[in-house]
Each structure stands twice: as C-alpha cells, then as structure tokens.
Amino acid sequence: QVQLVESGGGLVQPGGSLRLSCEASGFTFSSYSMRWHRQPPGKEREWVAHITSTGGSPTYADSVKGRFTISRDNAKKMVYLQMNSLKPEDTAVYYCHRPWGDVWGRGTQVTVSS
C-alpha cells in the first residue's frame, strides 16, 4: 500500500543540525511532488518545504528559508529535509506529505533545546 515513513528526528541543541528522511513505498515515487510539514506543540500543522517530482524548484516557508534544504533521491524513493541552525521554535513533529491524494506519514519528533 501507499506509505510514507519518516525518520531522523531527535533532540538537538540550538544551532545544531538534523537530517530527516522519508521513505516512500507503494507508488511511483518519481512521478509526484513531495512536501514536509510540521506541527509545533499546541499549534496548527504548517507547511515547511516543497519539491517537484524531478527535484527542481524547491520552495520554503519564510521561517525556515536559508536554514532548511529539501532534496530527494528518486532511485531510492527518499525525500530529505536537512535542517541547520536549528532554533527552539523549530521544535515540532515533522511530517512527510504527498499532496496528490493527500498521503501523510506518521511523523518524527524534533526537539531543539539546551
């Protein structure tokens, strides 16, 4: 079945880095654009980044622009989110999302704290 599984979350100090991964299965990954979203504690889920099916034209929320990088490896059916210069306000559950058909992963927790 169609599935997205995130990994790579954890606890990191402010200023640190993490790389999130999302493994896709059950569909032709290279045909679909992909997104990352996040849900901070007590807040609404928000869009973070978007990448096209071919990996071009990535776009970012203003809050992460210049610090986060979305990428993908179509051969491995993976999408990544490299997060640098992390701030406490980046603390959230991060979700991988396929907009077509509204497919979501279960999320991975990122906590930025000293």
N, C-alpha and C positions, 0 to 999 in steps of 0.2 A: 504494500500500500504506500501511498504518498506519505513521506515522513521527513521531518527536519529535526536534527538533534544537535543542540548547542553544547559546547564545552569550552573550558579555558578560564572560567570565572574564578574568583577568589578574593582574598584580602590583600590589598596593596597600600603602601604609604602614599601620601600626597606627593605628586611629582614623579611617581613611578609609572610603569608601563605594564600592559597586559595585551595578549593577543587572543581574541575569541575566534572560535572555529564553529562552523555549521556544516554538518554532513547531510547531504540530500540523498534520498533514495525513492524509488518507485515512480520516477518520471524522468523525462529527457531534460536534464538539468540545463544543458546549454541553450535551450530554447526560451528560457524565462529570465526576466529581470528579478533581482532579489533585493531585499531591504533588511536593515537592522532597525529595531525599535528598542525602547527601554521604558520601564515603569519605576520611577523613584518611589520610595516608601510613602504611602498616603497620598499619592498623586496619580493623575491620569497617565496612561501609556502615551508615549510621544515618539515620533519618527526621528531617527538618528542619521541614517545614510541609505543611499540607493545606488545600485549599479546595474547597468544594462546587461542583456544576455551575453554580449560579446566582451564585457568588461570595460567598455568605454563610458565616458561622460558620468563619472561618479558625482553625486551631489550630497551635500551635508547640511544638517541643521546648523544654524549660526552658532549655537552653544558649543559645538564640537569642531567647527571648521578650523583647520590648521593644526589640530591635535590628533584627530582620528583619521584613519585611512581604511576604506573598504576595498577589498580585492576578491578575486575569485580564480579558481582553477577548475576549468570545465572538465578536464580529463579526470580529475579526482572527485568531481562533484562536490566541491567545497567552496564555501564563501567565508571570508575572514573579516575581522574588524581589529585592526591594530590601533590600540589606544595609548597615546603618550601624554605626558604632562597631566596625569590624572588629578582631579580635584575631588574634594569630599562631595560636591554636588553631582558628580558622576555616579555616585552610589545608586544602584538600581538593579532590577532584574532585566537582563538583556535578551531580546527575542529575535530570532531569525524568522523572516516572513517572505513568502512568495505571494505577491499581490494577485496574480492570476489564480482565481479560485480561493483566495484568502486562506492560505495554508500557513499555520504557525507552528513553531517549535514550542517546547515546554519552558524554555528559558534557562539562563545561567546567572547566578548571583555575582555581582561585582560590588565589593565594598572598599571604599577608599577612606582610610582612617589611619591616624598615627597611634 
